[in-house]
């Protein structure tokens, strides 16, 4: 019973992420219907989604700081309301800037308030150091499972009832985060709160220390590439499938496969993080991602190719997060972990902005995504190399073999 109780908070966090990330990771399925209904064009729609990627990242250190100071429950509840409002208003907009406002700002702020940095930071403060990597992977797997659940359901509703109904249903689903936020009302242990007499001053000292740490910069440089990759694919994979003359359902199935494969990837990397140096895990994740992209480019464009590619991508998709969070915890402790992960995710989403936006420009000007694929493979290779200089102590033999 005690063991089950110790997992209640990670399970709740994973369920919240299942909803918030699972819903947002299906936005690419709405690009073509939005273009057809509004006539805004792929560049304008890509810009709105790109702004959303950036705002989602920038919101996380802000909400992370609030959650570190006052607890995560209210932050998550406000986020659920904003996310539902932004998605619910989207079917009624007819201009580029209105779309930026709904998808790019309101819903993105909401998603940032119920996302990775807040959830992982809140739970990591309550678990033993040796469990943090796996717990981060477990929570992260919730978001991936959400992508597996939401992608085919959204495609079915779009095909059967239209994109407006699907978007409104997605907005309603975001409200389920409100009751899920209630168990998160528990605050961090008193010992953690006592690490700084003035929490505000302590936060600024911690941010200054992070800014002076080269390993944090190397880590965030790799994470920038991760954001570029994920946003490019989650936004434009349906368009790539369409350019290959294949059914839209293949895009939905591919997104679902990515989500399901990343459940295994996140849990596996979380488990490995307690046994191997996490910077080496990140090196291999990014290198395998570059290899998968190059193999896809050389393969015939069939449904089977997309499904194999999706499986390979899924194993590394957001598996970068558990070792990234683990390294941050090793470098700086957990008192302000939500804020520091939030800063890293802001960097991640800066990459996401360019991944979503530049891909729209590429397909509008050149007719396909070839340049983006090459850029993606190159950046993933550079990200692999960027993680090698990170300062991370070797694991003790007992820890490595446990």
N, C-alpha and C positions, 0 to 999 in steps of 0.2 A: 504493500500500500504506500509506504514512504517513497519507494522508487517511482511508482506511478505519479505521485504528487509532485516529485521533483521534475517530471517531464510535462506537467500541466501548462506551465508558462511557455516553454518552447513550442508545444503543440498549438497553443492559442496564437502565438506569433506567426507560426507557419500558416495557419488558417487565414489570418489577416492578409499576409502576403499573397496567399493563393488568390484572394479576391482582387486586391489592388494591382498586383503585377499581372496576374492572369488576364484581367480585363484590358489593361493598357497594352499588353503584348499582342493583342488582336487588332489594333487600330489599322495596321496595314491592309486588312481585309476590306476596310471601308474606303480605301483610296479611289478605286475605280468607280464605285457607286457615287461617291461624293463628286468626283469629276463629272460624271454623266449628269447628275442632278443639278449641279451649280454652274458647270462650265468654267470653273476657276482655273483649271489646268494643273498639270502635274507639278509644275514649279511652285505655284502658290500653295498647293496642298502640302507639298514636301516642306516648304518653309514653315508652315504652321506646325507640322509635326516636329520639325527640327527645333523650333522655339520651345515646344513642349519638352523635348529631350533636355534642353539646356535648363529650363526653369525647374524641371523635376530634380535636376542635380543641384542647382543653386538653392533650392528650398530646403534641402536636407541638412546642411550645416546649421541653418537658421532654426529649423524645427528640432534638430538634434540638440542645440544649445538650450532651447526651451524645455525639451524633455529631460535633459541632464539636470536642469534646475528645479523643475516642477513636477516631473514624472510624465510618462508617455501617454496616459489614458486620454486626457483632454486633447492632446495633439492628434492622436489617431482618430478621435471622434470628429473633430473639426475637418480633418482630412477627408473622411468619408463623405461628409456633406458637400465639400467643395468638389470632390471627384464626381459625385452624382450630379451636381448642378452643371458642371462643365460639359459632361457627356450629354445630359438631358437637353441642354440648350443648343447643341451642335446642329441638329436637324433643321433648326429654324434660321440659320445664318445663310447669307447669300453674298457676302463680300470677303475678301482675303483677310482684312483686319479683324472682322468679326470672328472668323474661323481661328485666327491667331489668339483672340481673346478667350474663346471657349476651350479649344483643344490645346492651345499653346500656353495659356496662363492659368485659367481657373482650375481645369481638371488636373493639370500638371502640378500645381501647388498642392492640390488635394492628395495626389499620388505620393508626392514627396513627404507629406506628413504621416503617411502610413506605410513607409517603405523600409528598405534594408537597414539604413543606419540607425533609425529609431528603434526598430525591433531587435536587431542583433545587439545594439548597445545596451538596451534595457535588460535583455536576458543574460548577456555576458557578465554583467555586474553581480549576478546571483548564482553563477556556477563556478566550479573549481577551474583553475587555469588549464589543467589537462583535458577538460571537457569542452573548452571554448571553441576549438577548431571544429569538432564534430557537431556541436550545437549550432554554430554558424552555418555549417553545411546542411543541417536538418531544416533550419528556418529557410534557407535559400531554396531548398528542394520544394518547399511549399509554393513559392512563386513559379517554379518550373512546372509543378503539377497543375497549377492554375492555368498555365498556357496550354497544357494538354487537355484540360477540361473545357476551357472557354473557346479555343479556336474552332473545333468542329461544331460546337453548339451555335456559335455566332454565324458560321457559314450556312448552317441549316436554316436558321431564322432569316438570314438575308435572302436565301434562295426561295424560301417558302412564303415569307411575309413582307419582305422588303427591308432595305437598310435602315429606314427610319424606325421601324418597330424594333429591329435588332439593337440599334443605338439606345433607344429608350429602355429596353429590357436590360441592357448592360448598365445603364445609369441606376436602375432600380436595384440591381445586384450589388452595387457598391455600398448601398445602405446597410448591408449585413455586417459591415465592419463596426457599426455602432454598438450592438450588444457584445461583439467580440472584444471591444476595447475595455469592458468592465474589469476583467481579471488583471489588466495591466495597471490598475490603480495602485498596486503595491509599489512602494518606493524602494530604492537601493538600501542595503544594510547601513546601519548607523556608522559602522567603521569606515565605509566608503565615503560617506558624507563628511566625515571628520578629517579627510585628507587635506582640506583647505578651509581655513577659518572664513575667508571671504570667497564664496564660490565664483563670483564674477571675476575677481582678481586672479583666482586660480586658473580659470579658463583662459584668460589672456596670456598668462605665463606659459600655459601648456601649448597654446597656439604658437607663441614665439619660439618655444623649444622645438616644436615640430618644423617650423620654418627654417631653423638652423641645422636640421638633421638631413644630410645628403641622402640617406637611405629612404627617407619619406618622399623626396623628390623623384628618385629612381622608381620607387613603387608607383607613384602617381603617373609617371610618364608611361609606364606599361599599361596602367589602368585607363589612360586616355585612349589608347589603341583599342582596348576591350570595348569601350563605349562606341567608338567609330564602327567597329565590326557589328556589334549587336544591333545598333540603331539602323545601319544600312540594311541589314538582312530582315529585321522584323518589319521594316517599313516597305521595302522594295522587293522582297522575295515573291510576293504575289505578282508584281509587275514582271519579274524575270520569268516566272512560269507562263504568264500570258504571252510574252515575246517569243517563247519557245513553242507556242501554239498548243499548249496543253490546257486541260480543264482547270478552272479555279479551285475545284475541290482538292486538287493535288497540292496547291499552296496551303490550304487549311490543314490537310493531313500532314504536310511537312512541318508546319509550325507546331502541330500537336506532337509529332515525333520528337522534335527538338526539345519540347518541354518534358516529355516522358524520359528521354535519354538523359536530360540534365538532372533529373531526380537521382539517377544512379551516379552521374558525374559529381554532383554536389556532395552526396553522402560518401562516395568513395574518396574524394579529395579531402573532405572533412576528417575522415578516418585516417588517411595517410598523413595529414598534417600533424598528428600526434606522434608520428613515427619517423618522419623524414623532414629535412629542412624545407621550409615552405617556399623559400625563394627558388629552390630547385624544382619544386612542383609547378610554380608559375612559369619557369623557363620551358618546361616540357609542354604545358598547356598551350602556351602561345605558339610554340614551334609546331605542335600537332595541328593547331588551327590553320597555320599558313600552309602546311602540307595538304590539308583537306581542301582548301580553296584551290590550290594548283591542280589537284587531282580532278576536282569538279570541272575546271576549265578545259581539261583535256578529254573529258568523258562525253559520250553522246548524250544529248539532252532528252532523256526519257523519264517516265514516272519513277522507274526503279532507281535511276541516277539521283533524282531529287530525294528519294527516301533514304538511300545510303548516305548521301551528303548530309541530310538532316540528322541522321543518327550520329555521324562523326562530329558534326557541329554541336549536337546536344550534349555529348559527353564533356565538352569543354566550355559550353555556352556561358553560364554564369558560375562555373566551377572556380573561376578566379577569385570570387568573393571570400570564401572561407580562409584561404591562405593570406589574402590581403588583410582581412580583419585580424587574423592571428598575428601577423607581423606587426601591425599597428599596436595591438595589445602588448606584444613583447617589448616594443620600443618605448611605449609611453604609459602603460598601465591601462586600467579600465574606467577610471573616474570620469573622464571626458571622452569615452570611446565613441558615443553616439555622434558627438561633434566632429571628431577626427575622421571617423568613417564617412561622415557627411561631406567633409571637405574633399576627401578622396573621390566620393561619388559625384561631387560637382565637377571634378576633373574628368571623370568617366563620362559624364553627360556633356561636357564641352566637346569631347570626341564624338558623342552621339549626335550633337547638333550638326557637325560637319558630315558625319556619315549619312544622315537622313537628307540633308539639304544638297550636298554636292552630288549625291546619286540622282536626285531629281534634275539638277542641271545637266548632268552627263547624259541621261536618257533623252532629255529635250533637245540637246545640241548634237548628239552623235547617234541617237537612235537605239542605243543599247548600253549595257553596264560594263563593258569590257574594261575600260580604264579603272573603274571602281574595283573590279576584282583584282587587278594587278596592284593597285594601291593598298588594298586590304591585305594581300599576302605579304607585301613589303613591310607594312607597318607591324603586322603580327611577328615577323622575324625580328624587327628592331625591338619590339616589346620583350621578346624572349631574352635578348642580349641585355636589355636595360635592367633586368632583375638580378643579374649575376653580381653586380657590385654592392648589393644591399647588405648591410651589417646585420647578420643573424647568427647567434651562437649555435655551435654544433650541439646536437642532441646528445645527452648522456647515453651510453650503451644500454642501460636498463630501460630508459624511456623508449629508445628505438626498438627494443625487442619486446616491450610489454604487449 
